[in-house]
């Protein structure tokens, strides 16, 4: 177990140092962030292009809801 190939570099002091900067500033380096951003943009684009996901825009208009009498 004392083989130099298997020794960790940095020792105990490397675990004591916090990461540089807060997570919200460095999360854009993660591929998961960019995959999620692409899927969100794709969903928003589909929603807008399909006119609020109404695939049959020529469909008969709905009847107005009558107001409740007091």
N, CA, C and O atoms as CSV, one atom per row, in Angstrom:
chain,resi,resn,atom,element,x,y,z
A,1,UNK,N,N,0.810,-1.192,0.000
A,1,UNK,CA,C,0.000,0.000,0.000
A,1,UNK,C,C,0.854,1.257,0.000
A,1,UNK,O,O,0.331,2.344,-0.247
A,2,UNK,N,N,2.124,1.151,0.263
A,2,UNK,CA,C,2.989,2.313,0.262
A,2,UNK,C,C,3.636,2.533,-1.098
A,2,UNK,O,O,4.604,3.285,-1.215
A,3,UNK,N,N,3.111,1.886,-2.111
A,3,UNK,CA,C,3.631,2.036,-3.462
A,3,UNK,C,C,3.367,3.477,-3.938
A,3,UNK,O,O,2.238,3.955,-3.827
A,4,UNK,N,N,4.388,4.177,-4.467
A,4,UNK,CA,C,4.200,5.573,-4.872
A,4,UNK,C,C,3.171,5.747,-5.989
A,4,UNK,O,O,2.632,6.841,-6.152
A,5,UNK,N,N,2.885,4.693,-6.763
A,5,UNK,CA,C,1.887,4.812,-7.831
A,5,UNK,C,C,0.487,5.042,-7.268
A,5,UNK,O,O,-0.349,5.663,-7.925
A,6,UNK,N,N,0.227,4.553,-6.068
A,6,UNK,CA,C,-1.106,4.595,-5.508
A,6,UNK,C,C,-1.285,5.662,-4.428
A,6,UNK,O,O,-2.328,5.701,-3.774
A,7,UNK,N,N,-0.321,6.500,-4.236
A,7,UNK,CA,C,-0.447,7.558,-3.237
A,7,UNK,C,C,-1.202,8.744,-3.829
A,7,UNK,O,O,-1.036,9.082,-5.001
A,8,UNK,N,N,-2.026,9.361,-3.006
A,8,UNK,CA,C,-2.771,10.529,-3.459
A,8,UNK,C,C,-1.863,11.747,-3.404
A,8,UNK,O,O,-1.081,11.912,-2.468
A,9,UNK,N,N,-1.974,12.573,-4.390
A,9,UNK,CA,C,-1.171,13.796,-4.435
A,9,UNK,C,C,-1.889,14.899,-3.686
A,9,UNK,O,O,-3.115,14.989,-3.748
A,10,UNK,N,N,-1.176,15.710,-3.006
A,10,UNK,CA,C,-1.741,16.849,-2.315
A,10,UNK,C,C,-1.939,16.620,-0.833
A,10,UNK,O,O,-1.977,17.584,-0.068
A,11,UNK,N,N,-2.062,15.410,-0.412
A,11,UNK,CA,C,-2.208,15.115,1.007
A,11,UNK,C,C,-3.526,15.600,1.573
A,11,UNK,O,O,-4.487,15.817,0.835
A,12,UNK,N,N,-3.571,15.770,2.886
A,12,UNK,CA,C,-4.794,16.170,3.570
A,12,UNK,C,C,-5.139,17.632,3.307
A,12,UNK,O,O,-6.307,18.012,3.391
A,13,UNK,N,N,-4.155,18.446,2.996
A,13,UNK,CA,C,-4.429,19.874,2.817
A,13,UNK,C,C,-5.242,20.142,1.555
A,13,UNK,O,O,-5.921,21.167,1.489
A,14,UNK,N,N,-5.205,19.264,0.546
A,14,UNK,CA,C,-5.964,19.516,-0.675
A,14,UNK,C,C,-7.454,19.368,-0.443
A,14,UNK,O,O,-8.244,19.997,-1.146
A,15,UNK,N,N,-7.865,18.557,0.520
A,15,UNK,CA,C,-9.284,18.389,0.814
A,15,UNK,C,C,-9.832,19.569,1.610
A,15,UNK,O,O,-11.049,19.742,1.676
A,16,UNK,N,N,-8.987,20.371,2.204
A,16,UNK,CA,C,-9.433,21.493,3.024
A,16,UNK,C,C,-9.775,22.734,2.204
A,16,UNK,O,O,-10.489,23.608,2.696
A,17,UNK,N,N,-9.288,22.835,0.973
A,17,UNK,CA,C,-9.502,24.015,0.159
A,17,UNK,C,C,-10.878,23.952,-0.501
A,17,UNK,O,O,-11.210,22.943,-1.124
A,18,UNK,N,N,-11.682,25.003,-0.380
A,18,UNK,CA,C,-12.988,25.011,-1.042
A,18,UNK,C,C,-12.811,25.237,-2.543
A,18,UNK,O,O,-11.776,25.748,-2.971
A,19,UNK,N,N,-13.805,24.865,-3.342
A,19,UNK,CA,C,-13.715,25.128,-4.783
A,19,UNK,C,C,-13.707,26.629,-5.048
A,19,UNK,O,O,-14.184,27.416,-4.231
A,20,UNK,N,N,-13.166,27.012,-6.186
A,20,UNK,CA,C,-13.034,28.422,-6.533
A,20,UNK,C,C,-14.369,28.980,-6.993
A,20,UNK,O,O,-14.906,28.535,-8.007
A,21,UNK,N,N,-14.900,29.924,-6.284
A,21,UNK,CA,C,-16.140,30.597,-6.642
A,21,UNK,C,C,-17.367,29.786,-6.282
A,21,UNK,O,O,-17.280,28.579,-6.057
A,22,UNK,N,N,-18.522,30.456,-6.228
A,22,UNK,CA,C,-19.764,29.755,-5.912
A,22,UNK,C,C,-20.199,28.859,-7.068
A,22,UNK,O,O,-19.777,29.053,-8.208
A,23,UNK,N,N,-21.049,27.876,-6.762
A,23,UNK,CA,C,-21.454,26.892,-7.770
A,23,UNK,C,C,-22.201,27.533,-8.932
A,23,UNK,O,O,-22.005,27.132,-10.079
A,24,UNK,N,N,-23.057,28.523,-8.661
A,24,UNK,CA,C,-23.845,29.109,-9.734
A,24,UNK,C,C,-22.977,29.843,-10.749
A,24,UNK,O,O,-23.417,30.075,-11.875
A,25,UNK,N,N,-21.750,30.214,-10.373
A,25,UNK,CA,C,-20.861,30.868,-11.334
A,25,UNK,C,C,-20.067,29.862,-12.159
A,25,UNK,O,O,-19.612,30.186,-13.256
A,26,UNK,N,N,-19.897,28.652,-11.647
A,26,UNK,CA,C,-19.108,27.672,-12.395
A,26,UNK,C,C,-19.943,26.535,-12.961
A,26,UNK,O,O,-19.393,25.617,-13.571
A,27,UNK,N,N,-21.283,26.575,-12.771
A,27,UNK,CA,C,-22.103,25.481,-13.266
A,27,UNK,C,C,-22.226,25.495,-14.787
A,27,UNK,O,O,-22.550,24.469,-15.385
A,28,UNK,N,N,-21.973,26.642,-15.425
A,28,UNK,CA,C,-22.072,26.678,-16.881
A,28,UNK,C,C,-20.932,25.914,-17.553
A,28,UNK,O,O,-20.921,25.794,-18.778
A,29,UNK,N,N,-19.994,25.406,-16.800
A,29,UNK,CA,C,-18.929,24.579,-17.361
A,29,UNK,C,C,-19.353,23.113,-17.439
A,29,UNK,O,O,-18.655,22.300,-18.044
A,30,UNK,N,N,-20.479,22.772,-16.837
A,30,UNK,CA,C,-20.958,21.398,-16.805
A,30,UNK,C,C,-21.722,21.068,-18.087
A,30,UNK,O,O,-22.537,21.873,-18.538
A,31,UNK,N,N,-21.473,19.898,-18.679
A,31,UNK,CA,C,-22.239,19.521,-19.878
A,31,UNK,C,C,-23.716,19.300,-19.559
A,31,UNK,O,O,-24.557,19.486,-20.438
A,32,UNK,N,N,-24.056,18.912,-18.337
A,32,UNK,CA,C,-25.450,18.716,-17.967
A,32,UNK,C,C,-26.224,20.025,-18.049
A,32,UNK,O,O,-27.392,20.031,-18.440
A,33,UNK,N,N,-25.594,21.117,-17.692
A,33,UNK,CA,C,-26.232,22.433,-17.780
A,33,UNK,C,C,-26.573,22.750,-19.226
A,33,UNK,O,O,-27.682,23.202,-19.513
A,34,UNK,N,N,-25.645,22.522,-20.136
A,34,UNK,CA,C,-25.874,22.859,-21.536
A,34,UNK,C,C,-26.897,21.935,-22.185
A,34,UNK,O,O,-27.668,22.379,-23.036
A,35,UNK,N,N,-26.920,20.668,-21.805
A,35,UNK,CA,C,-27.937,19.753,-22.333
A,35,UNK,C,C,-29.322,20.215,-21.865
A,35,UNK,O,O,-30.266,20.250,-22.655
A,36,UNK,N,N,-29.440,20.564,-20.598
A,36,UNK,CA,C,-30.713,21.048,-20.072
A,36,UNK,C,C,-31.122,22.361,-20.752
A,36,UNK,O,O,-32.297,22.552,-21.068
A,37,UNK,N,N,-30.178,23.251,-20.976
A,37,UNK,CA,C,-30.484,24.527,-21.621
A,37,UNK,C,C,-30.992,24.309,-23.047
A,37,UNK,O,O,-31.930,24.979,-23.481
A,38,UNK,N,N,-30.381,23.378,-23.775
A,38,UNK,CA,C,-30.822,23.086,-25.148
A,38,UNK,C,C,-32.234,22.502,-25.135
A,38,UNK,O,O,-33.063,22.891,-25.957
A,39,UNK,N,N,-32.521,21.580,-24.222
A,39,UNK,CA,C,-33.859,20.990,-24.161
A,39,UNK,C,C,-34.918,22.030,-23.775
A,39,UNK,O,O,-36.031,21.997,-24.301
A,40,UNK,N,N,-34.593,22.930,-22.884
A,40,UNK,CA,C,-35.539,23.971,-22.489
A,40,UNK,C,C,-35.811,24.908,-23.666
A,40,UNK,O,O,-36.963,25.257,-23.926
A,41,UNK,N,N,-34.771,25.311,-24.371
A,41,UNK,CA,C,-34.955,26.183,-25.535
A,41,UNK,C,C,-35.748,25.477,-26.630
A,41,UNK,O,O,-36.581,26.103,-27.287
A,42,UNK,N,N,-35.501,24.184,-26.836
A,42,UNK,CA,C,-36.242,23.409,-27.824
A,42,UNK,C,C,-37.723,23.338,-27.445
A,42,UNK,O,O,-38.590,23.502,-28.303
A,43,UNK,N,N,-38.012,23.097,-26.174
A,43,UNK,CA,C,-39.403,23.033,-25.725
A,43,UNK,C,C,-40.110,24.377,-25.910
A,43,UNK,O,O,-41.264,24.418,-26.334
A,44,UNK,N,N,-39.423,25.468,-25.593
A,44,UNK,CA,C,-40.035,26.788,-25.763
A,44,UNK,C,C,-40.277,27.095,-27.238
A,44,UNK,O,O,-41.306,27.674,-27.588
A,45,UNK,N,N,-39.350,26.716,-28.095
A,45,UNK,CA,C,-39.502,26.942,-29.529
A,45,UNK,C,C,-40.679,26.150,-30.086
A,45,UNK,O,O,-41.471,26.682,-30.864
A,46,UNK,N,N,-40.800,24.887,-29.696
A,46,UNK,CA,C,-41.920,24.069,-30.160
A,46,UNK,C,C,-43.236,24.666,-29.677
A,46,UNK,O,O,-44.206,24.703,-30.435
A,47,UNK,N,N,-43.289,25.126,-28.455
A,47,UNK,CA,C,-44.512,25.710,-27.906
A,47,UNK,C,C,-44.928,26.956,-28.681
A,47,UNK,O,O,-46.109,27.137,-28.975
A,48,UNK,N,N,-43.973,27.806,-29.010
A,48,UNK,CA,C,-44.293,29.042,-29.718
A,48,UNK,C,C,-44.655,28.758,-31.172
A,48,UNK,O,O,-45.622,29.321,-31.685
A,49,UNK,N,N,-43.896,27.895,-31.843
A,49,UNK,CA,C,-44.124,27.622,-33.265
A,49,UNK,C,C,-45.454,26.910,-33.487
A,49,UNK,O,O,-46.107,27.151,-34.502
A,50,UNK,N,N,-45.865,26.057,-32.589
A,50,UNK,CA,C,-47.111,25.303,-32.762
A,50,UNK,C,C,-48.318,26.061,-32.222
A,50,UNK,O,O,-49.391,25.476,-32.078
A,51,UNK,N,N,-48.169,27.339,-31.923
A,51,UNK,CA,C,-49.270,28.168,-31.444
A,51,UNK,C,C,-49.878,27.568,-30.180
A,51,UNK,O,O,-51.044,27.173,-30.174
A,52,UNK,N,N,-49.111,27.502,-29.144
A,52,UNK,CA,C,-49.521,26.970,-27.842
A,52,UNK,C,C,-49.926,25.506,-27.906
A,52,UNK,O,O,-50.860,25.085,-27.224
A,53,UNK,N,N,-49.233,24.741,-28.714
A,53,UNK,CA,C,-49.453,23.309,-28.899
A,53,UNK,C,C,-50.841,22.984,-29.437
A,53,UNK,O,O,-51.343,21.881,-29.220
A,54,UNK,N,N,-51.469,23.930,-30.138
A,54,UNK,CA,C,-52.747,23.648,-30.785
A,54,UNK,C,C,-52.447,23.205,-32.213
A,54,UNK,O,O,-52.148,24.029,-33.077
A,55,UNK,N,N,-52.526,21.923,-32.447
A,55,UNK,CA,C,-52.155,21.370,-33.741
A,55,UNK,C,C,-53.246,21.576,-34.782
A,55,UNK,O,O,-52.983,21.414,-35.974
A,56,UNK,N,N,-54.475,21.932,-34.369
A,56,UNK,CA,C,-55.558,22.187,-35.291
A,56,UNK,C,C,-56.054,23.608,-35.075
A,56,UNK,O,O,-57.036,23.811,-34.361
A,57,UNK,N,N,-55.387,24.611,-35.684
A,57,UNK,CA,C,-55.772,25.996,-35.418
A,57,UNK,C,C,-57.135,26.363,-36.010
A,57,UNK,O,O,-57.732,27.341,-35.562
A,58,UNK,N,N,-57.651,25.627,-36.990
A,58,UNK,CA,C,-58.930,25.948,-37.604
A,58,UNK,C,C,-60.107,25.335,-36.864
A,58,UNK,O,O,-61.233,25.387,-37.358
A,59,UNK,N,N,-59.882,24.774,-35.727
A,59,UNK,CA,C,-60.926,24.123,-34.946
A,59,UNK,C,C,-61.959,25.153,-34.484
A,59,UNK,O,O,-61.646,26.332,-34.314
A,60,UNK,N,N,-63.202,24.685,-34.284
A,60,UNK,CA,C,-64.268,25.569,-33.848
A,60,UNK,C,C,-63.920,26.218,-32.509
A,60,UNK,O,O,-63.391,25.564,-31.610
A,61,UNK,N,N,-64.219,27.497,-32.389
A,61,UNK,CA,C,-63.933,28.211,-31.134
A,61,UNK,C,C,-64.818,27.685,-30.027
A,61,UNK,O,O,-65.959,27.291,-30.266
A,62,UNK,N,N,-64.289,27.679,-28.814
A,62,UNK,CA,C,-65.058,27.219,-27.673
A,62,UNK,C,C,-66.123,28.240,-27.307
A,62,UNK,O,O,-65.955,29.440,-27.521
A,63,UNK,N,N,-67.219,27.743,-26.754
A,63,UNK,CA,C,-68.285,28.637,-26.304
A,63,UNK,C,C,-67.801,29.373,-25.054
A,63,UNK,O,O,-67.105,28.789,-24.224
A,64,UNK,N,N,-68.166,30.650,-24.915
A,64,UNK,CA,C,-67.753,31.387,-23.702
A,64,UNK,C,C,-68.442,30.797,-22.475
A,64,UNK,O,O,-69.572,30.314,-22.548
A,65,UNK,N,N,-67.756,30.846,-21.383
A,65,UNK,CA,C,-68.311,30.349,-20.124
A,65,UNK,C,C,-69.257,31.397,-19.570
A,65,UNK,O,O,-68.870,32.557,-19.426
A,66,UNK,N,N,-70.510,31.011,-19.252
A,66,UNK,CA,C,-71.457,32.014,-18.743
A,66,UNK,C,C,-71.051,32.456,-17.331
A,66,UNK,O,O,-70.520,31.680,-16.537
A,67,UNK,N,N,-71.320,33.712,-17.062
A,67,UNK,CA,C,-70.993,34.259,-15.736
A,67,UNK,C,C,-71.973,33.719,-14.716
A,67,UNK,O,O,-73.145,33.498,-15.023
A,68,UNK,N,N,-71.500,33.510,-13.518
A,68,UNK,CA,C,-72.376,33.028,-12.460
A,68,UNK,C,C,-73.223,34.173,-11.929
A,68,UNK,O,O,-72.726,35.275,-11.694
A,69,UNK,N,N,-74.510,33.899,-11.744
A,69,UNK,CA,C,-75.399,34.919,-11.192
A,69,UNK,C,C,-75.261,34.912,-9.668
A,69,UNK,O,O,-75.181,33.847,-9.056
A,70,UNK,N,N,-75.233,36.091,-9.061
A,70,UNK,CA,C,-75.096,36.112,-7.592
A,70,UNK,C,C,-76.336,35.664,-6.874
A,70,UNK,O,O,-76.360,35.633,-5.644
